[in-house]
Amino acid sequence: MSEKSIIVIGAGIAGLSAGCYGQMNGYKVRIFEQDTRPGGLCTSWERNGYTINGGLAFLGGSGPLTKIYQIWEELGVVPALRMIDYEYFGIVEGEGNKKFYLHTDLDRLEVHMKDLAPEDKAAIEEFIRAIRIFTKCQLPFDKAQELYTPFDKIKLLFTHLSLFRAIGKWKKVSISEYVTRFKNPFLREAFLQIKALFSDDLPTAMILLFFAWSHMKSAGYPEGGALEFVRAIEKRFYDLGGNVNYRVRVEKILVENGQAVGILLEDGTEHRAGHVISAADGRTTLLHMLEGEFNSDEIDVHYREFPLASSVVLVALGISRQFPEIPHLGIGLIYSLKSPVEIGGKIVTTLRPMIYNFDPSLAPEGNTLLRVVLSADYDYWKALQESGKYKEEKVRVAETVVALLEQRFPGISLDVEMVDVATPLTFERYTGNWKGSIIGWDLTTKTAFKPIPKTLPGLQNFWMAGQWVEVGGGIPMVALSGRNVIQLIARSDKKPFTTMRIMA
C-alpha cells in the first residue's frame, strides 16, 4: 500500500475535484463509482434524440470577474466549454400581464423594479446596494477553512470586512421576512415565488449572491449542459493520470488499527490506499460503509436536526417546435396556476418551465427541450412503488404537467414527442443519495455557512467531501470541498499544496 495513494468513493463533482487536486499534488488517485457515468446529481441523460439536462441551471463563478473562476480553470472546465450568459435570471409572470424581469444587469434591474413599484423606491435602492456589495467582495477560497490560524482569521476579517458584514447581516434574514419591506403586492409575491424554488427559510444573502454573480457575468450556463460540464472535469482527471472505475459499488470502508486503509467492493474484492475519501451519500457512508462506528454527538446532531432539502420530480419534454419569444433564462419562466393542482402528492400553485431554446445541442434541429422541476415527497413515491402504482403515477404526473403548460402555451400538447419523468426514487437509484435529495441539506438561516467536519473521531486517513459536509450543496461548494480535502491530506502528509490552471 503506497502512502501517496488515495481512493475516492463517488465520481460526482466533489469526487472528481478531489481526484484532480490529488493528482496535481503527487498522489495516485482511483475513483470508484456505482453508476455508468460521472457527475452524480450533476448529470444528463438521453431520450429519443434529446439530452435531458438533469442538474445544472447556471454555474457560479463561470466568468473571470470572480475568484471562483480559478477553480474551473484548474478543473479544466474553462476554456474548454463555452459559457452562455443570461440576460435575465428569470421572468415572473403575474395577473394582468404583469411581468417581473430579473435583469442580470443591476442598472436595468433597478430601473425596472422602480417602474413596477415606485412606492418601494427606498426598499429597491437598499436591495440594489446590497447586491453591489457582493459584486465588490470576493469569497475567499485559497485555503481550507480548517487550515486558518488565528492570525489568518484576523487578517481575513480586515481584508474582507465589508463581505463579512454583508453576510452576517443578510444570512440571518430569510427572503420571506425580507419581502415584507416591499409594499407592492406583485413585487412581494414575485420574490416569494423565487424563494419557493429553493427553501422556505432561504437566507437573503444567497439571493443577493446569485444576482451579484449574474451581474458579473459569472452565473452562466456551460453549453451542452451538466454532462458536458462533468465530462470536462473527468477529462482533466484522466489527463492528470487518474483512473475511474465505473459500475462498482463500495460495500465497506476497511479500517485497521483506527486507520482507513481501503475499501471492500460488493463483488468481494479489496482495494487499498494511504487515504480514503468518501464523496458519496453521507448517511450511507457513516451508517453502512463504516457501520456507525465513528460518529460523534456533533455529527449525530447534523443528521438528526438539519433539515433535508426537498426531493424533486423532474418532468422533461421534447417539443417539436421552438420558442423564440422566450429569452434565455437562468432559472426559467415562473407563473402562478389558475388554481392549485395536486401533482405527485404535493399541492402545486406555481409552475416553472425551463425552456432550453438557448442550447440547441440538447434537442434535434428545430426542436426544444423543456423541463419542469417540482417539489416531491419521497415517502409518497416509495409507497407507490411498494403498491405497484409507481409507473401509473409517473404517467399521470406527465399528463398533468402537459395540461398545465397548455394553458400558458396553447397547442403545446400536440408538439410533445418525448416524455421522461424522474422521481426521488430515480435519483436515489442512480446516486444513492438519501431520499433522493438533490442538494443534501436544506439551505436556511440556521444552517447557512455552518461548517460540518470532514473527518471523523477515532479514524485516521479518512475524509468526507461533497454536499453532506457543505450545507446547501451547490456546484462551486462541492468542487471546493474536494479541493479543500486534498489540502488537508497534503498537510497531514507534510506536503505543500499546489494547483495547476489551464488558461486560454
C-alpha positions as MATLAB code, in Angstrom:
seq = 'MSEKSIIVIGAGIAGLSAGCYGQMNGYKVRIFEQDTRPGGLCTSWERNGYTINGGLAFLGGSGPLTKIYQIWEELGVVPALRMIDYEYFGIVEGEGNKKFYLHTDLDRLEVHMKDLAPEDKAAIEEFIRAIRIFTKCQLPFDKAQELYTPFDKIKLLFTHLSLFRAIGKWKKVSISEYVTRFKNPFLREAFLQIKALFSDDLPTAMILLFFAWSHMKSAGYPEGGALEFVRAIEKRFYDLGGNVNYRVRVEKILVENGQAVGILLEDGTEHRAGHVISAADGRTTLLHMLEGEFNSDEIDVHYREFPLASSVVLVALGISRQFPEIPHLGIGLIYSLKSPVEIGGKIVTTLRPMIYNFDPSLAPEGNTLLRVVLSADYDYWKALQESGKYKEEKVRVAETVVALLEQRFPGISLDVEMVDVATPLTFERYTGNWKGSIIGWDLTTKTAFKPIPKTLPGLQNFWMAGQWVEVGGGIPMVALSGRNVIQLIARSDKKPFTTMRIMA';
ca = [
       0.000    0.000    0.000;
       1.518    3.333   -1.059;
       1.349    6.282    1.328;
       0.907    8.503   -1.722;
      -2.294    6.845   -2.931;
      -5.911    7.916   -2.487;
      -9.193    6.090   -3.052;
     -12.229    8.285   -3.709;
     -15.758    6.910   -3.377;
     -18.065    8.623   -5.880;
     -17.426   10.348   -9.226;
     -19.675   13.339   -8.633;
     -18.298   16.887   -8.731;
     -16.688   16.581   -5.272;
     -15.123   13.211   -6.062;
     -13.751   14.310   -9.436;
     -12.480   17.544   -7.891;
     -10.672   15.637   -5.145;
      -9.276   13.326   -7.797;
      -7.920   16.190   -9.907;
      -6.307   18.018   -6.992;
      -4.947   14.761   -5.610;
      -3.207   14.050   -8.919;
      -1.892   17.633   -9.045;
      -0.274   17.039   -5.649;
       1.531   13.824   -6.490;
      -0.998   11.266   -5.263;
      -2.140    8.283   -7.286;
      -5.934    8.580   -7.211;
      -8.517    5.921   -8.060;
     -12.214    6.786   -8.062;
     -14.903    4.122   -7.597;
     -18.386    4.962   -8.917;
     -21.550    2.846   -8.828;
     -23.110    4.479  -11.911;
     -22.043    4.118  -15.524;
     -21.123    7.784  -15.910;
     -19.672   10.633  -13.850;
     -21.454   13.584  -12.251;
     -23.690   12.081   -9.587;
     -26.605   14.502   -9.341;
     -24.983   16.861  -11.840;
     -25.631   14.861  -14.974;
     -27.687   14.478  -18.136;
     -29.267   11.536  -19.920;
     -30.541   10.828  -23.432;
     -34.103   10.034  -24.544;
     -35.205    9.736  -28.176;
     -32.700   12.206  -29.571;
     -32.980   14.663  -26.658;
     -30.429   15.291  -23.913;
     -32.147   15.949  -20.603;
     -30.141   18.411  -18.537;
     -30.632   16.936  -15.099;
     -28.755   19.138  -12.676;
     -27.176   22.391  -13.865;
     -29.105   25.620  -14.453;
     -26.196   28.017  -14.012;
     -22.589   27.803  -12.873;
     -21.422   30.085  -10.087;
     -18.041   31.562  -10.947;
     -18.351   30.946  -14.687;
     -16.762   34.320  -15.511;
     -13.261   35.699  -14.778;
     -14.533   38.538  -12.550;
     -14.915   36.068   -9.671;
     -12.091   34.277   -7.882;
     -14.019   31.007   -8.119;
     -13.328   31.107  -11.862;
      -9.835   29.909  -10.971;
     -11.286   26.582   -9.765;
     -12.889   25.988  -13.157;
      -9.538   26.776  -14.815;
      -7.841   24.256  -12.517;
     -10.507   21.614  -13.201;
     -10.435   22.033  -16.980;
     -13.954   23.451  -17.397;
     -12.748   26.730  -18.890;
     -11.726   27.485  -21.532;
     -12.843   24.039  -22.762;
     -16.568   24.898  -22.573;
     -18.335   27.973  -23.897;
     -20.351   29.765  -21.225;
     -23.726   31.231  -22.218;
     -24.548   34.309  -20.138;
     -28.150   35.108  -19.343;
     -29.788   38.469  -19.994;
     -32.396   37.609  -17.374;
     -32.069   35.431  -14.290;
     -35.748   34.629  -14.807;
     -39.175   36.127  -15.541;
     -42.061   36.098  -13.066;
     -45.473   36.498  -14.676;
     -48.441   37.823  -12.702;
     -52.071   38.711  -13.239;
     -52.985   41.369  -15.741;
     -49.945   40.652  -17.937;
     -47.587   41.922  -15.242;
     -44.029   40.698  -15.659;
     -41.042   40.999  -13.372;
     -37.885   40.672  -15.463;
     -34.984   39.595  -13.274;
     -32.357   41.513  -15.226;
     -28.804   40.353  -14.664;
     -27.650   43.940  -15.244;
     -28.180   45.797  -11.948;
     -28.814   49.217  -13.517;
     -31.595   47.762  -15.672;
     -32.937   45.759  -12.738;
     -33.183   48.846  -10.545;
     -34.980   50.899  -13.204;
     -37.375   48.031  -13.943;
     -38.216   47.440  -10.276;
     -38.917   51.139   -9.734;
     -41.193   51.160  -12.783;
     -43.099   48.196  -11.340;
     -43.264   49.541   -7.799;
     -42.457   53.260   -7.482;
     -43.828   53.176   -3.942;
     -40.950   50.867   -2.983;
     -38.156   53.188   -4.151;
     -36.272   53.126   -0.824;
     -36.525   49.331   -0.394;
     -35.419   48.763   -4.006;
     -32.387   51.016   -3.606;
     -31.420   49.118   -0.431;
     -31.747   45.822   -2.317;
     -29.549   47.010   -5.214;
     -26.938   48.444   -2.817;
     -26.739   45.117   -1.013;
     -26.161   43.261   -4.296;
     -23.417   45.693   -5.284;
     -21.564   44.959   -2.045;
     -21.466   41.292   -3.032;
     -20.135   42.185   -6.502;
     -17.178   44.000   -4.920;
     -16.285   41.265   -2.445;
     -14.614   38.047   -3.482;
     -15.342   34.909   -1.483;
     -12.002   33.643   -0.100;
     -11.243   30.040   -1.038;
      -7.475   29.713   -1.424;
      -7.114   27.883    1.879;
      -9.350   25.284    3.504;
     -11.172   26.744    6.494;
      -9.619   24.157    8.803;
      -6.127   25.464    7.974;
      -6.711   29.048    9.055;
      -4.596   30.155   12.002;
      -5.871   32.810   14.443;
      -3.675   35.344   12.598;
      -5.142   34.242    9.230;
      -8.653   34.781   10.567;
      -7.856   38.278   11.833;
      -6.226   39.190    8.512;
      -9.176   37.778    6.578;
     -11.622   39.724    8.711;
      -9.906   43.021    7.948;
      -9.341   42.362    4.239;
     -12.924   41.144    3.695;
     -14.704   43.246    6.299;
     -17.482   44.505    4.007;
     -18.169   40.956    2.794;
     -18.414   39.501    6.294;
     -20.633   42.386    7.396;
     -22.952   41.760    4.450;
     -23.062   38.010    5.025;
     -23.568   38.483    8.756;
     -26.454   40.854    8.136;
     -28.263   39.029    5.345;
     -27.719   35.382    6.256;
     -29.988   35.857    9.285;
     -32.839   37.360    7.272;
     -34.982   34.974    5.244;
     -36.474   36.024    1.934;
     -39.910   35.508    3.485;
     -39.025   38.151    6.075;
     -37.266   40.418    3.619;
     -40.151   40.747    1.176;
     -42.306   42.378    3.865;
     -40.246   45.517    3.162;
     -41.967   45.806   -0.217;
     -45.382   47.473   -0.327;
     -46.170   46.430   -3.880;
     -48.101   43.118   -3.753;
     -46.811   41.866   -7.127;
     -43.183   42.520   -6.226;
     -43.674   40.815   -2.873;
     -45.344   37.783   -4.437;
     -42.671   37.551   -7.151;
     -39.897   37.244   -4.573;
     -41.865   34.635   -2.665;
     -42.204   32.600   -5.852;
     -38.440   32.814   -6.401;
     -37.884   31.746   -2.803;
     -40.122   28.715   -3.284;
     -37.600   27.341   -5.785;
     -35.024   26.964   -3.039;
     -36.055   26.850    0.637;
     -38.867   28.126    2.832;
     -36.198   29.737    5.005;
     -33.729   30.760    2.301;
     -31.271   33.411    3.555;
     -31.484   36.701    1.673;
     -27.669   36.562    1.372;
     -27.974   33.755   -1.167;
     -30.349   35.685   -3.430;
     -28.033   38.693   -3.262;
     -25.095   36.481   -4.207;
     -26.965   34.975   -7.179;
     -27.784   38.442   -8.514;
     -24.196   39.613   -7.920;
     -22.738   36.688   -9.870;
     -25.244   37.250  -12.676;
     -24.315   40.944  -12.905;
     -20.633   39.964  -13.095;
     -21.338   37.559  -15.978;
     -20.328   34.768  -13.622;
     -23.513   32.712  -13.434;
     -23.563   31.399  -16.975;
     -24.593   28.079  -18.447;
     -21.996   25.656  -19.878;
     -23.083   24.845  -23.413;
     -24.123   21.217  -23.635;
     -25.429   21.088  -20.074;
     -24.474   19.132  -16.992;
     -22.876   16.072  -18.554;
     -20.605   18.089  -20.859;
     -19.534   20.085  -17.819;
     -18.778   16.916  -15.857;
     -17.038   15.255  -18.801;
     -14.650   18.221  -18.934;
     -13.633   17.593  -15.310;
     -13.420   13.834  -15.930;
     -11.111   14.502  -18.889;
      -8.967   16.739  -16.720;
      -8.696   13.915  -14.173;
      -7.682   11.414  -16.849;
      -5.186   13.855  -18.354;
      -3.599   14.217  -14.914;
      -3.170   10.433  -14.757;
      -6.151    9.440  -12.630;
      -8.389    6.410  -13.018;
     -12.177    5.918  -12.617;
     -13.768    2.525  -12.027;
     -17.436    2.595  -13.072;
     -20.233    0.133  -12.256;
     -18.691   -0.814   -8.907;
     -20.440   -0.395   -5.566;
     -18.447    0.117   -2.375;
     -19.771   -2.134    0.387;
     -17.437   -1.223    3.229;
     -14.565    1.077    4.173;
     -11.728   -1.053    5.528;
     -10.380    0.044    8.907;
      -7.329   -1.341   10.693;
      -5.933   -0.011   13.992;
      -8.041    3.141   13.759;
      -6.958    3.946   10.194;
      -8.863    3.773    6.924;
      -6.790    1.525    4.677;
      -9.073    0.866    1.689;
     -12.463   -0.355    0.535;
     -14.364   -3.593    0.062;
     -16.465   -3.778   -3.090;
     -19.801   -5.532   -3.454;
     -18.100   -8.228   -5.546;
     -15.824   -9.082   -2.609;
     -12.605   -7.523   -3.926;
     -10.480   -5.252   -1.748;
      -8.594   -2.128   -2.831;
      -6.128   -0.367   -0.559;
      -4.648    3.131   -0.363;
      -2.973    5.536    2.030;
      -6.084    7.723    2.266;
      -9.804    7.176    1.655;
     -12.202    9.970    0.710;
     -15.948    9.433    0.634;
     -17.705   11.809   -1.732;
     -20.786    9.579   -1.583;
     -24.028    9.905    0.356;
     -23.219   10.912    3.926;
     -25.698    8.654    5.697;
     -24.652    5.617    3.649;
     -21.009    6.380    4.381;
     -21.476    6.729    8.136;
     -24.066    4.055    8.866;
     -23.384    1.459    6.182;
     -19.816    1.699    4.895;
     -18.476    2.483    8.392;
     -21.252    0.665   10.270;
     -21.872    3.651   12.575;
     -18.601    3.130   14.465;
     -17.081    6.593   14.152;
     -19.955    9.003   14.700;
     -19.893   11.808   17.237;
     -22.504   13.895   19.032;
     -21.760   16.779   16.632;
     -22.290   14.618   13.555;
     -25.398   12.994   15.023;
     -26.902   16.450   15.593;
     -26.423   17.317   11.924;
     -28.138   14.159   10.702;
     -30.876   14.407   13.302;
     -31.648   18.125   13.254;
     -30.507   19.637    9.963;
     -33.450   19.804    7.525;
     -33.132   17.787    4.356;
     -33.526   19.652    1.071;
     -36.668   18.680   -0.781;
     -36.653   15.797   -3.196;
     -37.949   16.589   -6.682;
     -39.857   15.236   -9.623;
     -38.323   16.247  -12.945;
     -40.600   16.194  -15.984;
     -38.703   16.560  -19.266;
     -40.468   17.088  -22.571;
     -39.184   17.063  -26.125;
     -41.117   19.712  -28.070;
     -41.220   19.713  -31.870;
     -41.125   23.493  -32.065;
     -39.053   26.401  -30.829;
     -39.886   29.309  -28.514;
     -38.229   32.429  -29.996;
     -40.441   34.657  -27.840;
     -38.862   33.323  -24.616;
     -35.438   34.843  -23.823;
     -32.560   32.929  -22.237;
     -33.496   32.431  -18.574;
     -31.250   31.163  -15.798;
     -33.996   29.670  -13.623;
     -36.876   29.702  -16.093;
     -40.285   31.258  -16.555;
     -42.261   31.456  -13.295;
     -46.022   31.871  -13.115;
     -48.919   31.041  -10.816;
     -51.508   28.488  -11.854;
     -55.157   29.456  -12.233;
     -55.936   27.172   -9.307;
     -53.877   24.805   -7.100;
     -53.285   21.317   -8.526;
     -52.202   18.104   -6.819;
     -49.174   16.613   -8.565;
     -47.374   13.618   -7.162;
     -48.827   14.013   -3.702;
     -47.967   17.729   -3.441;
     -50.150   20.792   -3.942;
     -48.664   22.910   -6.722;
     -49.530   26.594   -7.112;
     -46.642   27.720   -9.338;
     -45.063   26.292  -12.469;
     -41.514   26.995  -13.631;
     -40.785   25.645  -17.112;
     -37.135   25.829  -18.116;
     -37.057   26.191  -21.897;
     -33.678   25.305  -23.382;
     -34.039   27.233  -26.619;
     -30.588   28.723  -25.942;
     -28.850   25.328  -26.173;
     -29.750   23.608  -29.462;
     -27.356   20.752  -28.667;
     -29.996   19.294  -26.298;
     -32.618   18.680  -28.994;
     -32.940   17.683  -32.663;
     -32.706   20.594  -35.078;
     -35.770   22.841  -34.859;
     -36.949   21.263  -31.589;
     -36.589   22.270  -27.933;
     -36.028   20.575  -24.599;
     -38.420   21.772  -21.888;
     -38.000   20.841  -18.238;
     -40.267   21.298  -15.205;
     -38.987   20.584  -11.687;
     -41.497   20.074   -8.861;
     -41.033   19.575   -5.134;
     -41.703   15.951   -4.167;
     -42.394   13.740   -1.171;
     -40.028   10.753   -1.091;
     -42.290    8.658    1.163;
     -45.235    9.196   -1.201;
     -43.269    7.812   -4.155;
     -41.826    4.983   -2.095;
     -45.327    3.899   -1.084;
     -46.414    3.975   -4.737;
     -43.517    1.725   -5.668;
     -44.441   -0.760   -2.961;
     -48.097   -0.757   -4.038;
     -47.279   -1.289   -7.714;
     -48.735    2.082   -8.792;
     -45.451    3.876   -9.335;
     -45.375    3.826  -13.164;
     -49.045    4.729  -13.356;
     -48.454    7.830  -11.245;
     -45.486    8.896  -13.383;
     -47.749    8.867  -16.437;
     -50.407   10.874  -14.590;
     -47.847   13.461  -13.455;
     -46.586   13.952  -17.007;
     -50.124   14.329  -18.370;
     -50.973   16.874  -15.679;
     -47.865   18.948  -16.372;
     -48.537   18.960  -20.129;
     -52.145   20.058  -19.496;
     -50.918   22.925  -17.299;
     -48.374   24.005  -19.912;
     -51.176   24.033  -22.472;
     -52.796   26.882  -20.523;
     -49.676   29.053  -20.978;
     -48.559   27.725  -24.387;
     -51.686   26.826  -26.395;
     -51.127   23.880  -28.695;
     -48.014   22.617  -26.948;
     -49.633   19.280  -26.113;
     -49.734   18.478  -29.842;
     -45.991   19.167  -30.117;
     -44.823   16.823  -27.353;
     -42.798   13.983  -28.880;
     -40.712   12.868  -25.891;
     -41.695   12.461  -22.223;
     -39.446   11.468  -19.350;
     -40.215   11.586  -15.617;
     -37.579   11.252  -12.895;
     -38.732   10.896   -9.280;
     -36.921   10.885   -5.915;
     -36.555    7.120   -6.359;
     -34.809    7.715   -9.694;
     -32.217    9.989   -8.107;
     -31.807    7.588   -5.194;
     -31.298    4.622   -7.525;
     -28.589    6.259   -9.627;
     -26.762    8.272   -6.955;
     -27.513    6.579   -3.631;
     -28.444    9.988   -2.217;
     -30.552    9.834    0.914;
     -34.227   10.067   -0.067;
     -33.134   11.286   -3.488;
     -32.352   14.770   -2.156;
     -30.638   16.725   -4.920;
     -28.570   19.117   -2.759;
     -28.350   17.344    0.591;
     -29.011   19.714    3.477;
     -31.543   22.491    3.097;
     -30.042   25.963    2.986;
     -31.704   28.014    5.754;
     -30.931   30.978    8.004;
     -29.932   28.490   10.707;
     -27.757   26.162    8.608;
     -26.127   28.537    6.096;
     -22.345   28.798    6.354;
     -22.204   26.282    9.203;
     -19.168   24.016    8.845;
     -19.534   20.254    9.087;
     -16.455   18.166    9.971;
     -14.696   16.441    7.073;
     -13.020   13.972    9.436;
     -14.385   11.512   11.986;
     -13.255   11.000   15.595;
     -11.058    7.980   16.103;
     -10.486    7.368   12.390;
      -7.306    8.461   10.671;
      -6.636    8.796    6.944;
     -10.344    9.139    6.206;
     -12.067   12.244    4.845;
     -15.508   13.293    3.602;
     -16.259   15.679    0.741;
     -19.350   16.876   -1.095;
     -22.795   18.161   -0.286;
     -23.110   16.339    3.048;
     -20.272   18.396    4.519;
     -21.213   21.600    2.646;
     -24.621   22.959    3.666;
     -26.683   23.948    0.646;
     -24.653   21.900   -1.792;
     -24.192   23.900   -4.970;
     -21.665   23.059   -7.662;
     -18.969   25.590   -6.644;
     -19.192   24.500   -2.994;
     -18.830   20.784   -3.673;
     -15.961   21.373   -6.108;
     -14.296   23.495   -3.446;
     -14.967   20.721   -0.931;
     -12.885   18.263   -2.974;
     -10.107   20.847   -3.275;
     -10.125   21.524    0.474;
      -9.917   17.847    1.398;
      -6.741   17.441   -0.660;
      -5.281   20.455    1.148;
      -5.989   18.722    4.468;
      -4.459   15.461    3.238;
      -1.372   17.296    1.973;
      -0.967   18.941    5.364;
      -1.287   15.591    7.136;
       1.484   14.268    4.891;
       3.569   17.439    5.425;
       3.412   18.252    1.700;
       2.892   21.675    0.110;
      -0.441   22.060   -1.709;
      -0.132   23.002   -5.366;
      -2.541   23.618   -8.229;
      -2.276   23.872  -11.994;
      -4.522   26.065  -14.143;
      -5.475   25.660  -17.781;
      -5.666   29.163  -19.210;
      -6.783   30.420  -22.606;
];
